[in-house]
Amino acid sequence: MTEQTSLANFFTVLFSAAMAIMLGALYVLLPAFARVRDDPRLMPCLAYAGLLAATLFLADAANPLEHPAWAAIVAFLLAGYLPAPRAVWHLCVTTHAAKRKNAETITFQSS
């Protein structure tokens, strides 16, 4: 079992967890905004680098990296974030295409 986080590390854990959440969301949203606005400068690389740093800082402050199972979970989560922007984009495109097709079908049938 892992040790509890010390009081000295409490704010470090709190801040790095908040940064991991915010940078994870930013990493997923930036490619979508880049495609919608046709602006390739909105690259998610810096957001992923920040997410990586915040996650490793959080894992170090919260002490799970000392155990191989927790280190594997952290690595699995970071690897899972890599395909996330593309998956979210394809999910949105597919969902909106299905809505558009249903709307056209309903309009055509009601005429």
C-alpha positions as CSV (number, residue, x, y, z in Angstrom):
1,M,0.0,0.0,0.0
2,T,1.2,3.5,-0.6
3,E,1.9,6.1,2.1
4,Q,-0.4,9.0,2.5
5,T,0.7,12.4,1.1
6,S,2.4,14.5,3.7
7,L,1.0,17.8,4.7
8,A,4.0,19.6,3.1
9,N,3.1,18.0,-0.3
10,F,-0.6,18.7,0.0
11,F,-0.6,21.9,-2.0
12,T,1.8,20.4,-4.5
13,V,-0.6,17.5,-5.1
14,L,-3.6,19.8,-5.3
15,F,-2.0,22.2,-7.8
16,S,-0.4,19.5,-10.0
17,A,-3.7,17.6,-10.1
18,A,-5.6,20.7,-11.2
19,M,-2.9,21.4,-13.8
20,A,-3.2,17.8,-15.1
21,I,-6.9,18.2,-15.5
22,M,-6.7,21.6,-17.2
23,L,-3.9,20.6,-19.5
24,G,-5.5,17.3,-20.4
25,A,-8.7,19.2,-21.5
26,L,-6.6,21.7,-23.4
27,Y,-4.7,18.9,-25.1
28,V,-7.9,17.4,-26.4
29,L,-9.5,20.7,-27.4
30,L,-6.7,22.4,-29.3
31,P,-6.7,20.1,-32.3
32,A,-10.4,20.5,-32.7
33,F,-10.1,24.3,-32.6
34,A,-7.2,24.1,-35.0
35,R,-9.3,22.2,-37.5
36,V,-12.3,24.4,-37.2
37,R,-10.4,27.6,-37.6
38,D,-7.9,26.2,-40.1
39,D,-5.1,27.4,-37.9
40,P,-2.3,24.9,-37.6
41,R,-0.5,27.0,-35.0
42,L,-2.8,25.7,-32.3
43,M,-0.6,22.6,-31.8
44,P,-1.3,20.4,-28.8
45,C,2.3,19.5,-28.3
46,L,3.0,22.0,-25.6
47,A,-0.2,21.1,-23.8
48,Y,0.8,17.4,-23.8
49,A,4.3,18.3,-22.6
50,G,2.7,20.3,-19.8
51,L,0.3,17.4,-19.1
52,L,3.2,15.0,-18.9
53,A,5.1,17.2,-16.5
54,A,2.1,17.8,-14.3
55,T,1.2,14.1,-14.2
56,L,4.8,13.1,-13.3
57,F,5.0,15.9,-10.7
58,L,1.7,14.7,-9.2
59,A,2.8,11.1,-9.2
60,D,6.1,12.0,-7.5
61,A,4.4,14.2,-4.9
62,A,1.7,11.6,-4.1
63,N,4.2,8.7,-3.9
64,P,2.7,6.2,-6.3
65,L,5.8,5.9,-8.5
66,E,7.5,3.8,-5.8
67,H,5.2,0.9,-6.7
68,P,5.4,-0.8,-10.1
69,A,1.6,-1.2,-10.4
70,W,0.9,2.5,-9.9
71,A,3.8,3.5,-12.2
72,A,2.2,1.3,-14.9
73,I,-1.2,2.9,-14.4
74,V,0.4,6.4,-14.7
75,A,2.2,5.3,-17.9
76,F,-1.0,3.7,-19.3
77,L,-3.0,6.9,-18.6
78,L,-0.4,9.1,-20.3
79,A,-0.2,6.7,-23.3
80,G,-4.0,6.8,-23.5
81,Y,-4.0,10.6,-23.9
82,L,-2.0,10.4,-27.1
83,P,-4.8,9.2,-29.4
84,A,-7.5,11.2,-27.5
85,P,-7.7,14.3,-29.7
86,R,-8.1,12.4,-32.9
87,A,-10.7,10.1,-31.3
88,V,-12.7,13.1,-30.0
89,W,-12.6,14.8,-33.4
90,H,-13.9,11.6,-35.2
91,L,-16.6,11.2,-32.5
92,C,-17.8,14.8,-33.0
93,V,-17.7,14.5,-36.8
94,T,-19.6,11.2,-36.8
95,T,-22.2,12.5,-34.3
96,H,-22.9,15.7,-36.3
97,A,-23.1,13.8,-39.6
98,A,-25.7,11.5,-38.1
99,K,-27.7,14.4,-36.8
100,R,-27.6,16.1,-40.2
101,K,-28.7,12.9,-41.9
102,N,-31.6,12.5,-39.5
103,A,-32.6,16.1,-40.0
104,E,-32.6,15.8,-43.8
105,T,-34.6,12.6,-43.5
106,I,-37.2,14.1,-41.3
107,T,-37.5,17.2,-43.5
108,F,-37.9,15.1,-46.7
109,Q,-40.5,12.9,-45.1
110,S,-42.6,15.7,-43.8
111,S,-42.8,17.5,-47.2
